[in-house]
Amino acid sequence: MTEEEWLVTLDPLEVLPNLCGKPSWRKMRLAAVACCRRMHNLLLDERSHRAVEAAELYADKLHSTADILEIEQDATQVVDPFLELVPGRNPNTDAAHCAALCLAVWAPAQWGTYQVFQWSASAVCRKEQIGILSCVFGVPYRQRRLKIKIKINPAWLTSDARLLATGIYNEKAFDRMPILADALQDAGCDNDDILNHFRDANPTHVRGCWALDLILGKE
């Protein structure tokens, strides 16, 4: 897949095999979480909501394996992804529950993230799915160049910039990203790729964002 094809595709299952290098377990899980969050209104059972919330915490090692296994067992009782969708029920609702279950059980592996994006395809528009992948992983060919030329200068990471970045991540306050860009620029950051990403109001921004992770030193 070329960069031009990535930029116009609406098929996330074509994009996933073309991610840069070997995506981290954390980023794969957070991409799947972001996808499930787009189906919040379809998750009619609290056990599915808990699966999504727990998976996000688990990505940052804020949940124990024992906790996630218990939540996984609860989520399994909502819907079995190996069975036919429940007759007479909104298929998008069943797909959403299946995606939440896939997230709880399999997202540590790339295959699990594939399943989440596949199950959610009927409920989350493809363009938004691509937006999630682009925010978390960046455009792969562009990102290969960025990894060569982007080096975070410690001088950019002032106390204000660190505080802003941490708050944005912890609170999912992505509307503050332009403020972070200003703080970084005031500290001497002149990297257009980072600054433009933070200032662009059009893309989907989610936890695991490649640029925010660079600032926070997350993998």
N, C-alpha and C positions, 0 to 999 in steps of 0.2 A: 504494500500500500504506500503510495507516494503522499507527500505532505498535501498536495492539492486534493487528492482523493479523500484524505482524512477530513479536510476542511468542508467538504460538501456531503460526505456520507451521512446517512440517517440510520445506519445499522451499527449499534454498539457491539454486536457480536463479531463484527468485522474489525472493530477498533481494538478490542481487548487483546487479541494476539499480537498487536503491533505496538504495545507499550514499550517504553525504553527499558532495556536491561531486564532485570528480574524485579518486578514490583514487590515492594515490601508487604508483608502480611498485614501490617497496620493500614497501609493505604488501600489495599484491596478491600479490607473490611469496611473502612470508612466510605469508600465509593458505594458499596452495597447498602450501607446505612442510609446514605443520602438518597439513594433510589427508593428505599422503603419509606422514608419520610415523606416522599411525594405522594404516597398513598395513605396518608394518615387518616383521612375521612373514611376509607374503606376498611380499616382495621377495627371491626366492630367488637372484637373480643379483647379484653384487657391483657390477656396472656400474650397476644401478638405484639401489643404495644410494649410490654415488658421485654420481649425478645429483642426488639429494635433498640430500646434504651440500654439494655444490658450489653448488647453487642458493641455499641458505641463506647461504653465505659471500658469494656474488655479490650478494645483496640488500644487504649492508652494505659492498659494494665491497672485499671481502677476497679476491676471485678476479679474475683478469684475463679479458678477453673471449676471449683465445686459449685459456686453460685451459678455460673453459666450453664452447667450441666442440669441443675435443678430447673432453671428457666427453660432450657431446651425441652425437658420432659413435659413441662406445662404446655409449651407451644405445640408440641406434637399432638396433644389432645384436641387442638382446635381443628386441624385439618391435616390429612395425610397426603403429601405431594405425589405419592405413587398411585393414588386412587383417582377415579374419575371425579370431575368437579361435581359438586352437589346439585342434583336436578332441582330446578325451580328457584335457585338462588342466583343472585347477580354473579356471573362468572368473574367479573373484575374483583369482587369481594374475595372469592376463593383464591384467585391469583395473588391478591395482596397478602392473604394469610400464608399461602405457600411460600411467597418471597420472604416473609418474616421468619418462617421456619427454616428456610434454606440459610438465611443469614445467621440464625442462632446455631445451626448445626454444622454447616459446611464452609462458611466464609473464610476460615483460615486457609483454605486451599483455593487456588484460582478457579477451579471448577465450580465451587460454591458461588463465587461472584458471578460467573456466567449464568448460573441457574437463577440468581436473583434478578438479573437484568432480563432474562428470558421470561420469567414469570410476570414481571412487572410491565412487560411491553404493551399489554392491552390496556393498562391503566395509566401509564406515564408516557407522554409523547416522546418519540424517538429523539427529537431535537433537544429536549431537556436531558435525556439520558446522555447524549453526546456532550452536552454542556457540563454535566457532572464529571465525566471522564476527563474532559479538557482542563477543568479546574484542578482536579486532584493530580493528574499526571502531566498536564501540559500537552501541547501538540508534539508528538514524538520526535520528528525530524528537527523541529525548532529546539526542543529540549536537549537534543544531543549537542547542538551548538551552544546552548546556554550553559550546560555543564562544563564546557571548556572555558567560556569567557566570564561566567559569573563567579565571583568570589566575594563573599560577604566581608566587607571591611569592618573590623571591630569598632572603628570610630563611628560608624552609622548607628550602632546599637546603643544609643543613649538611654538613660533611664526612662525618658518619656516614650521612646520608640518601643522599648521592651515592655513597658506597662501597657501601652496601646495594643501591641501584638498579642500579649497574654490575655487581655480583656476580650479582644475580638474572638480569640480561639475559645476561651472558656465559656463566654456568653453567646457565642455564635452571632456576634453583633457585626455582621459583614458590611453594614451600612457605614461603619467607621473606617473602612479601608482607605478612602481618600484622605482622611486625617492622618493615618499612618504613613501614607505616601508623602504628605507634606512634612511630617516629622523626620522621615528618612532623608528627604531632600535637604531640609534645613541642616541635617548632620553631615551633608556632603555626598549622599548617594546620587550618582548620576547614571544609574543603569536604567535605561528606558523600558526594558522588558519587565522589570519588577514594578517600577513606578506606574507604567501604563496598565498593568494588570490590576493593581490596587485601585486605580482611578476609573477603570472602565465599568460603567454602570450596567452594561448589557449582559455580560456573561453570568451564568449561574455561579455563585460562590458557596462553597461548602467547607466543612471541617475536613482537613487533609489537603487543602489548597497548596499547590506546589510552592508558590511564592511565600505564603505565610509560614510554611514549614521551614523554608530556607532561613527566614528571619529568626524563627524559634529554635532552630537547630534540631528539628525532628526529621526522622527518616520515613 
